Amino acid sequence: QVHLVESGGGLVQAGDSLRLSCAASGRTFSDYVMAWFRQAPGKEREFVAAITRYGTRTTYIDSVRGRFTISRDNAKATAYLQMNGLKPEDTAVYYCASRGAATMTTSDRLYDYWGQGTQVTVSS
């Protein structure tokens, strides 16, 4: 079992920045691909970003590319999502997820463990 806990969400103005954190415990952190998903009110869960086991590759949904940066610190067993230039359309509950495989995927069904979510609200 892998336990994930997100933190860092909040209420901000358009153009502001937030850094989300995802602290992991229970297994060897470097064995897992990490990802962030989000779910806006009334919408389906959406892939945001992913990072490979040692941070050598990342991928992003087009709408956040250039604004968001996913990273990880395996020594601290923590993944991060730096969110710059936030827009009202970024408002959602953000979830971190882990996948016990070498490759990234955008499919939420292929991730094994999930955090409880943290709310990000961006006002215009």
N, C-alpha and C positions, 0 to 999 in steps of 0.2 A: 504494500500500500504506500502511495505517495500522497502527502498532505500538502496542499498549496494554499497560501493565504495572500490575497491581494491587499494593497493599501495605497493611499495617495490620491484618491479621487476627491472631488469637491465641486463647488460652484465657482465658476470663473467667467470673465468677460471675453467676448470674441477678441482674438489676437493674443490672449494670454497663453501661458505655458503651464503644464503639469508634468510631473514624473510619477508614474505608477511603478510600484514594486511588487514582486511576487516571490515570497519566501517559501522554499521547499524543504521538506524533511521526509525521512522514511527510507529512502533508497539513494543510490549513487547518482547525484545530480547530473554528472557529465554523461551518463548513459542515455539521456533524454533530450530529444528535440523539444524546444519550448515555443509557445505561441501565445498570441493575444487574439481574442475574439471580442465582439461587442454586440449588444442587442438593444436597439432603440425601442421606445414605446410603440406597440402595435406592429412591430416588424420582426422578421426572422433574424436569428443569430447570424452574424457576418464575420468572416475572417478579416483580421487586421494585419498581422505581421507574424513571422516565424523566424527562428534562428536555429542553426544546426548545433550539434552537441558541444563543439569547441569554439563556436562563434565565428567560424570561417565564412559562412554564407548566411545571408538574410533574404527575405522576400516580403513584399508589402502589397496590399491592395492599392490600386492606382490612386484612389482618392486621398490617401495619406502619404504617398511617396514624396519625399522631400520635406515633409513636415514632421513626421514621426520617425523615431529611431529605436529599434529593439536592440538590447544588449544583454549580456549575462556575465556574472562573476561566479565561476564554478567553485572557487575557494569559499565564497560566502553562500553558495547554494541559492542564489537569488537572480531572477531575471527582472529586467526593467523595460519600461516603455516611456521614452521621452517624447512628449507631445508638445510641439511648438505651433504657433499660429492657429490656435484652436478656433473652430467654426461652430455655429449652432448645430450644424448637421452632424457634428461629432458627439452630440449628447447621446449617452447610452450607458448601460451597465457594462463595464469592461471585465472580462474574465481571462485569467491565464490558464493555460492547459499544457500538459506534457504528453509526449509520445515516445514510447520505447522502441525507437527505430532510428536509422541513420539518415533518412530523407525527410524533408519537409512536405507538408500537405496542407491544402486549404480546407479540407473536409473535416468538420467538427466530429463526425462519426469515427474518425480514425485517431482521435486523441483519447488517451486512457484515463487521465486524471484531470480534475478541474478544481479551481478555487471557487469561493463563494460569490465573487463579484464585488466591484467597487463602482459607485455611481460617479459619473462625470457629467456635469451640466454646464453648458456654455450658453450664456445669454448674449443677445445681439445688442 
